[in-house]
Amino acid sequence: MSRLLDKYGSWAVITGANSGIGQEFAKLLAKEGFNLVLVARRQPLLDELANTLKAEANIEVRPVALDLLEPYAVQTLAKGVADLDVGLVIPCAGVDEMGRFVEKDYASIDKMLDLNVKSPTELTHVFAKKMEGRKHSGIILVSSLFAYQGIPNFAAYAASKSYILILGESLNVELKSKGIDLTVLSPGLTDTPFSQNMAIDFSQLPMIAQKPADVARCGLNSLGKRSSNVSGLLNKFYAWENRLLPRWAPVKLFGFLIDRAIAVYGRRAAKSGAAAKAN
Ligand SMILES: NC(=O)c1ccc[n+]([C@@H]2O[C@H](COP(=O)([O-])OP(=O)(O)OC[C@H]3O[C@@H](n4cnc5c(N)ncnc54)[C@H](OP(=O)(O)O)[C@@H]3O)[C@@H](O)[C@H]2O)c1
């Protein structure tokens, strides 16, 4: 039996399981022998993933099609899994909000805050309470490298991820005595639909995209060992060197680089739009 299954089995709940890092958590945990509750909105994708994992890993999978922005979504999820011995929870679903803060529609910022901040906070609260009776349990919160400094054009998103980092580091200490290991995973740029759909040319930034499977593996390896971990060596360096600089310096630098990367993307999109019209 694997270290993870032995300590945190037998059921794991993963939100944002339909794609990217959440899906990779699901695949890795299936290989470790966990039974899985997979949460996301698109039912057909969830069912497809559930069937694949059941067939490949001989585990039980319960797909839960749920919009975490719906009122009482976390309570609905908790009720739906009340019969299961949940030992590991990974609230991974999250969205970005790129663009100038005052130019954004506030409703979309509000939704992002609900999904990135309120939903993982409530999930952690609800499941940590349930876990109190178990010997060992685990929670992996998903933050971001952007949590480590202000990021112009991602102001509210970066702030939402800072919240998760601080919440997680605090709870890592609070929950230890209850047998709950909590770690915060902070991915840098990761090759998923999340980053692929942003109107920004990431090749203009000094970043190397990681594979979502490597990022998820980093989160699982950190559980029970570290309160937080930044995935990838270069990302670790960025998070570390920030401590040596005045706080404004990396904020200004990233503001400049991101403005440029957005402008390059915009020019390229305009060119290809014009070319498509001409054909
Ligand atoms: N990719 C990166 O570069 C990167 C970097 C740093 C941090 N992160 C963080 O990593 C986490 C996962 O990101 P990812 O890159 O794996 O993103 P992703 O591929 O876009 O996956 C997001 C997942 O969340 C689900 N989801 C979205 N809105 C939802 C809602 N309202 N209710 C329920 N499920 C919802 C989506 O499925 P449905 O659409 O079917 O609901 C999907 O499964 C996020 O918290 C993100 O902030 C990502």
The ligand as an SDF file (V2000), in Angstrom:
LIG
                    3D

 48 52  0  0  0  0  0  0  0  0999 V2000
   -2.5150   26.6800  -14.9500 N   0  0  0  0  0  0  0  0  0  0  0  0
   -1.7450   27.5560  -14.3270 C   0  0  0  0  0  0  0  0  0  0  0  0
   -0.8430   28.1810  -14.9610 O   0  0  0  0  0  0  0  0  0  0  0  0
   -1.9150   27.8080  -12.8550 C   0  0  0  0  0  0  0  0  0  0  0  0
   -0.9160   28.5210  -12.1920 C   0  0  0  0  0  0  0  0  0  0  0  0
   -1.0580   28.7850  -10.8310 C   0  0  0  0  0  0  0  0  0  0  0  0
   -2.1640   28.3210  -10.1450 C   0  0  0  0  0  0  0  0  0  0  0  0
   -3.1250   27.6330  -10.8090 N   0  0  0  0  0  0  0  0  0  0  0  0
   -4.3020   27.1900  -10.0280 C   0  0  0  0  0  0  0  0  0  0  0  0
   -4.4740   25.7940  -10.1800 O   0  0  0  0  0  0  0  0  0  0  0  0
   -5.8670   25.4610  -10.0520 C   0  0  0  0  0  0  0  0  0  0  0  0
   -6.2710   24.5620  -11.2030 C   0  0  0  0  0  0  0  0  0  0  0  0
   -6.0150   25.2690  -12.3900 O   0  0  0  0  0  0  0  0  0  0  0  0
   -5.8820   24.5310  -13.7940 P   0  0  0  0  0  0  0  0  0  0  0  0
   -4.7920   25.1960  -14.5040 O   0  0  0  0  0  0  0  0  0  0  0  0
   -5.8600   23.0700  -13.6160 O   0  0  0  0  0  0  0  0  0  0  0  0
   -7.2710   25.0190  -14.4280 O   0  0  0  0  0  0  0  0  0  0  0  0
   -8.2620   24.3490  -15.4900 P   0  0  0  0  0  0  0  0  0  0  0  0
   -7.5650   23.3670  -16.3370 O   0  0  0  0  0  0  0  0  0  0  0  0
   -8.9720   25.5100  -16.1220 O   0  0  0  0  0  0  0  0  0  0  0  0
   -9.2830   23.5610  -14.5490 O   0  0  0  0  0  0  0  0  0  0  0  0
  -10.2470   24.2170  -13.7810 C   0  0  0  0  0  0  0  0  0  0  0  0
  -11.2290   23.1660  -13.3140 C   0  0  0  0  0  0  0  0  0  0  0  0
  -12.1880   23.7900  -12.4580 O   0  0  0  0  0  0  0  0  0  0  0  0
  -13.5060   23.4160  -12.8630 C   0  0  0  0  0  0  0  0  0  0  0  0
  -14.3700   24.5470  -12.5340 N   0  0  0  0  0  0  0  0  0  0  0  0
  -14.2810   25.8140  -13.0050 C   0  0  0  0  0  0  0  0  0  0  0  0
  -15.2640   26.5780  -12.5030 N   0  0  0  0  0  0  0  0  0  0  0  0
  -15.9800   25.7620  -11.6800 C   0  0  0  0  0  0  0  0  0  0  0  0
  -17.1360   25.9640  -10.8760 C   0  0  0  0  0  0  0  0  0  0  0  0
  -17.7670   27.1400  -10.8250 N   0  0  0  0  0  0  0  0  0  0  0  0
  -17.6060   24.9200  -10.1590 N   0  0  0  0  0  0  0  0  0  0  0  0
  -17.0100   23.7150  -10.2150 C   0  0  0  0  0  0  0  0  0  0  0  0
  -15.9030   23.4750  -10.9540 N   0  0  0  0  0  0  0  0  0  0  0  0
  -15.4110   24.4840  -11.6770 C   0  0  0  0  0  0  0  0  0  0  0  0
  -13.3870   23.1270  -14.3650 C   0  0  0  0  0  0  0  0  0  0  0  0
  -14.3070   22.1650  -14.8560 O   0  0  0  0  0  0  0  0  0  0  0  0
  -15.7600   22.6020  -15.4020 P   0  0  0  0  0  0  0  0  0  0  0  0
  -15.5310   23.7040  -16.3780 O   0  0  0  0  0  0  0  0  0  0  0  0
  -16.3130   21.3480  -15.9980 O   0  0  0  0  0  0  0  0  0  0  0  0
  -16.5060   23.0500  -14.1890 O   0  0  0  0  0  0  0  0  0  0  0  0
  -11.9980   22.4950  -14.4140 C   0  0  0  0  0  0  0  0  0  0  0  0
  -12.0870   21.1260  -14.0620 O   0  0  0  0  0  0  0  0  0  0  0  0
   -6.6230   26.8000   -9.9900 C   0  0  0  0  0  0  0  0  0  0  0  0
   -6.9630   27.0540   -8.6570 O   0  0  0  0  0  0  0  0  0  0  0  0
   -5.5970   27.8210  -10.4900 C   0  0  0  0  0  0  0  0  0  0  0  0
   -5.7960   29.0870   -9.8970 O   0  0  0  0  0  0  0  0  0  0  0  0
   -3.0300   27.3540  -12.1400 C   0  0  0  0  0  0  0  0  0  0  0  0
  1  2  1  0
  2  3  2  0
  2  4  1  0
  4  5  1  0
  4 48  2  0
  5  6  2  0
  6  7  1  0
  7  8  2  0
  8  9  1  0
  8 48  1  0
  9 10  1  0
  9 46  1  0
 10 11  1  0
 11 12  1  0
 11 44  1  0
 12 13  1  0
 13 14  1  0
 14 15  2  0
 14 16  1  0
 14 17  1  0
 17 18  1  0
 18 19  2  0
 18 20  1  0
 18 21  1  0
 21 22  1  0
 22 23  1  0
 23 24  1  0
 23 42  1  0
 24 25  1  0
 25 26  1  0
 25 36  1  0
 26 27  1  0
 26 35  1  0
 27 28  2  0
 28 29  1  0
 29 30  1  0
 29 35  2  0
 30 31  1  0
 30 32  2  0
 32 33  1  0
 33 34  2  0
 34 35  1  0
 36 37  1  0
 36 42  1  0
 37 38  1  0
 38 39  2  0
 38 40  1  0
 38 41  1  0
 42 43  1  0
 44 45  1  0
 44 46  1  0
 46 47  1  0
M  CHG  2   8   1  16  -1
M  END
$$$$
